Amino acid sequence: MSAEGGTTAYIQHHLTNFTVCADSAKVDGVCTGFWTLHLDTLLVSGVLGLLVFGFMALMARRATSGVPGNGQNFVEMVVGMVDQQVRDTFHGKSELVTPLAITIFVWVFVMNAMDLVPVDFLPEAAKKVTGNEHLAFKFVPTTDPNLTFAMSITVFFIMIWMNLKVKGFGGWLHEILSAPFGLKLAPVNLIFRIVEDIAKPISLALRLFGNMYAGEMVFILIALLGLWQLPLALPWELFHVLIITLQAFVFMMLTIVYMSMAAESH
């Protein structure tokens, strides 16, 4: 029972966020108020964003029309790939969609990539730095639904803004009430549109969260095997490279599709 309890505690510890109660105190380790800050998600995602986009900005300032360096080649490859996806999918006119797609793909990818770091390496380092042996700190931001929902809701609001910008309020309202069955069935069209629009940010957030959370759980279970984890960890990590890339690509592509739908009328 003690071994089972230790295993459960180990798993729970790795899946617990470092929280700070903004408007209340903790009771049995749980915030009782509404505002709870997940500092690990905020810090890791913020630091990764500053590093990766700072690097891209540096490469942009050092860009040359001559023989490019490895850094410039890499950034141009990523930007060119995303730009081609936008050109193939988004047929409207907007200077926002390509930068938005690049930001989403790169940021989600680097946050997902934290899952490739051994599950005990960074938490143990954090414990030694802080001196707190019971510190709970998750280093994979996309395993936190708060972050994935924040990103998907942001995409949702940009989609609403795109609708209003391209079609105007009258044109957008006409589309909501008339598609797909015509104005005679406006109430039915409205219900379908509400369900469709609500489903977009929910599915976008839960798809990314679910895949990354499941992948993190598998890494934790493999880590429990001790020395026997070696023949399992490497194959799963290599397979997980595909998962983290695919999830970043899917999030980006669905965002482009939503922007394209907002820029086109039925």
C-alpha angles and dihedrals in degrees: 000000000000091000090048090048090049091051092050091048091049092053094044091049092054092048096048121099125224098249134188121196108229098187106018146022131265122261113196088345094307125110111239098199133071102254111070119164120209097209095183092057092046095046099043095044091045095049092046091049092051093047099046098040091040087055092049091048090050091051090049092053091048094044115134134192089221126069105333123221125237093266094052091046092053095048092046090050092053094043092046092050093051093043090054091052090052092049091050096047109027113062099174130089115260134133090204104065100068096048089045092051092047091049093050097046097046096041096045091046095053092045090050090047090065084076088071092065110094108269095238100040102079097032091053091047090051091051092052093047095048097034089227110128092189097050113140110206126160114205098191106078095189091064086069112084089205090069097042091049091046089055095044093047089050089053088048093055091047088052090053090049090050090053092052094043096051102034104022122229093285095050093046092049091049090052092049093051099039106039126120105354103029132254093295089071095040095139091053091046090050092052092049091048093050091050091046095049094045091049093055100069092035094053092041092054099040094048092058095039095046096050095045094043091051091048091050090049091054091051090051092050091049090051089057090065093073112203090359089069093077098082090045104039098062097050092046091047092051090049090046090059086067092048096051091047093046093049092051090048093048093049090050095046094049089050090053090047092051090050090048092051090050092051095049128066127219 
